[in-house]
């Protein structure tokens, strides 16, 4: 039977840092913040359409950052394992 790890703040922080999804969500958010205004400015979009475009930019940013997120997490995991030796 697998022993469960106690849920602590440090465990949650390390889990978030070492999760690919955290980095992908952050990159998608950054893409939406950077490119959202560029895409929606001057188009005369209503608020719901503008929100939809921002969500689409966020999703595109999330999807194209799979490889960089994988590299970031593998680098962090190696650094933590190296520091633990």
C-alpha positions, 0 to 999 in steps of 0.5 A, a space after each residue: 500500500 502506498 504511503 500518503 504524503 501529508 498535505 503541507 504548504 511546502 508540499 503544495 508549492 513543490 507540487 505546483 512548481 513541478 507540475 507542467 500544467 502550472 507552467 502552461 496555465 501561467 504561459 497562457 495567462 501571459 499570452 492573453 495579457 500580452 496579445 489579448 489587447 493587440 487582437 481586440 483593439 479597434 475591432 468594435 467587439 462587444 464585451 462577450 466577444 472580447 472575453 471569448 477572444 481573450 479566452 481563445 488566446 489563453 487557450 492557444 498560449 496554453 496549448 503551444 507551451 507544452 514543450 517548454 513547460 515539460 523542459 522547465 519541469 524536468 530541469 527543476 526536478 533535476 535541480 532538486 534531485 541534484 541538491 538532495 544528493 
